[in-house]
Amino acid sequence: MDSEQLREYGHQMVDFVADYYQNIENYPVLSQVEPGYLLKLLPDAAPNQPESLQSVLDDVQSKILPGVTHWQSPSFYAYYPANSSVAGFLGEILSAGINMVGFSWITSPAATELEMIVLDWLGKLLKLPQEFLSSGHGGGVIQGSASEAVLVVLLSARDKTLRMVGKSALGKLVVYGSDQTHSALQKACQIAGIHPENCRLLKTDSSTDYALSPEIVNEAISHDISIGLIPFFLCGNVGTTSSATVDPLYSLAKIAKSNGMWFHVDAAYAGSACICPEYRRYLDGVEEADSFNMNAHKWFLTNFDCSTLWVKDRNALIQSLSTNPEFLKNKASQANLVVDYKDWQIPLGRRFRSLKLWMVLRLYGVENIQNYLRNHIELARYFEVCVGQDPRFEIVAPRKFSLVCFRLLPPVDDNEAHGSNKLNQDLLEAVNSTGRVFITHTALSGMYILRLVVGAPLTERRHIYAAWKLLQDEACTLLCSPLQENGNLPKSPPPIGFFGNGSKAEPLPQK
Ligand SMILES: *Cc1c(COP(=O)(O)O)cnc(C)c1O
C-alpha cells in the first residue's frame, strides 16, 4: 500500500465516480446488452504485467458501464431503491481504508461499539421499544440483507422452540406469513430445515388491500395445533414488496404471543419512512414483536449493504449462532464484558458498516432525512394523481409510501384478463426498452401490475412527469395503432397530458 499512489489514484477515481453521477442521465437506465456480451469484450486470462489505472478506467467506460443498470439514475423506479449518497459513499471509503474484520469486540472495539450506538440512535428515531436497544437484553446489529436478518431470527426462534419440545420435533415446526411476504422467508425456511409443507403463506386479497387477516392466521394455527404440529414463527410486514401493504401488527403480535411464537416484522423498504412522526403509526404494534428489520441501504441514503436488525433477546441469537474456538478466545469475550457480533450473524468476518450509517445521520441530520423521505412520498403522490386522472389507467392498490401500483386498462370491448395482462406486459417492455426509465411489475389477484417506486436520491418532479408522459405515449401506441390499421378505432384516446377537469390536478412542472 503506497499512500502517495492511493492519493493520486483515489482522486482520479473520485473524479471518475463524480463524472458518472454528473452524466448518469445520458445512459439507458436499464442496461440493453445481451447475455454474454462481456465475454466478447475482455481477454480470456488475467494480465501478467500491471496495467495503468487509465486503461482500466477506459474499459470501465466503454465495456462495463454499458452492462450496468443505473440504480442511481433519477429515472430508476424498479424493485425498491438502493440509495447512494455523498455521506454513504464517504463512509464506504473510510471503511475500505480501515479495512478491519470486526467479528469480535477485540478485533476493533470501535466497530462493535459504534454499531451498537448507531443502531440505538436509529432505534430511537423509529421509536422502537426500550427492549430493542442495547441497554437491556436486546440490541441492534447490521446484517448484509433482509434475507440474512429473517434467517438469523428464524434459526433463533427454531432453536428456542426445539429446546423446549425436543430436537426430534423439527419436522413439526410451522412458520406463518402471508402470500405477500418476501420470498426471503421461504428461503430461510429451506435453509433452517423447516419441512417445505410447513411454511404457510396465507392467502390475502383486495378486500384487506393484501394485508394478512388475523382471523385467517388464527384458523391456520388452530388447525395445525389440532393435527399435532407446532406453530413457532410468524412474520408480519410493514411495506410488502408487491404493493407496500402493512399487516395489522398488534393483532398478529397478540396471536403470536398467545401461542408462544416468535413475531418478526419485516419493514425492509418502508421502515425508513417511519422516522417521520406522521408515518410512525404504521409501526404501531412493533412493541410486541421479537425482532424488527429495516434496510438502511434501500431508502435511507446509506450505500449498500446495511440491513438493520433489532432483537429483544440477544441470547436467542447467541444460543443459535455462537462458536468459541480456541483461536478466537480473549479476555474481554471470556469475561462476558462485550458484544461479539460474530454470534449474531451467519459469517464470522464483518465489515465496518456502521461508519456509513453514522456518517449519513451526522452529515444530513434527522430533519433533512425526514424531508428527503417526504419528498419522495410527495412525488409518488403526484404520479398517482397523474395516473388517476387518465381514464385509460387505474390505480390498483392504495398508496401508502412512495410505491404506486397501477395498470393500463384493456379497451372496453376486450375485458378478458389475459388480454389486459399481455397489454401491461407489452407496455412495460415498451417503456423499459427506450432506456429512459426502468419500471418493474408484480402480480396481484392474478393481474399483471406495474410498479413505480420513487426513491432514487436524484429523482425530481420533472423526471416523474417525463416517466408519466412516456407511459402515456407508449400506451397510446399500444392501444391505437392496431385498431387504426383495422379502421375501427372505437374512441379517440385522451390527448397526451390529459388532466381531467383539472379539479385536483397539480400544475404541470415548469420544464
Ligand atoms: C427488499 C426486501 C427484502 C429482501 O431484501 P434483501 O435485503 O435483498 O434480502 C425483504 N423483504 C422486503 C419487504 C423487501 O422489500
The ligand as an SDF file (V2000), in Angstrom:
LIG
                    3D

 15 15  0  0  0  0  0  0  0  0999 V2000
  -36.2150   -5.8780   -0.3870 C   0  0  0  0  0  0  0  0  0  0  0  0
  -36.9960   -6.6770    0.5520 C   0  0  0  0  0  0  0  0  0  0  0  0
  -36.4990   -7.8590    1.1000 C   0  0  0  0  0  0  0  0  0  0  0  0
  -35.2180   -8.5010    0.6680 C   0  0  0  0  0  0  0  0  0  0  0  0
  -34.1570   -7.6870    0.8580 O   0  0  0  0  0  0  0  0  0  0  0  0
  -32.6510   -8.1780    0.8170 P   0  0  0  0  0  0  0  0  0  0  0  0
  -32.0100   -7.2050    1.7450 O   0  0  0  0  0  0  0  0  0  0  0  0
  -32.2100   -8.0250   -0.5830 O   0  0  0  0  0  0  0  0  0  0  0  0
  -32.5750   -9.5740    1.3020 O   0  0  0  0  0  0  0  0  0  0  0  0
  -37.2660   -8.4950    2.0540 C   0  0  0  0  0  0  0  0  0  0  0  0
  -38.4510   -8.0070    2.4390 N   0  0  0  0  0  0  0  0  0  0  0  0
  -38.9730   -6.8900    1.9120 C   0  0  0  0  0  0  0  0  0  0  0  0
  -40.2940   -6.3990    2.3860 C   0  0  0  0  0  0  0  0  0  0  0  0
  -38.2680   -6.1890    0.9510 C   0  0  0  0  0  0  0  0  0  0  0  0
  -38.7890   -5.0750    0.4240 O   0  0  0  0  0  0  0  0  0  0  0  0
  1  2  1  0
  2  3  1  0
  2 14  2  0
  3  4  1  0
  3 10  2  0
  4  5  1  0
  5  6  1  0
  6  7  2  0
  6  8  1  0
  6  9  1  0
 10 11  1  0
 11 12  2  0
 12 13  1  0
 12 14  1  0
 14 15  1  0
M  END
$$$$
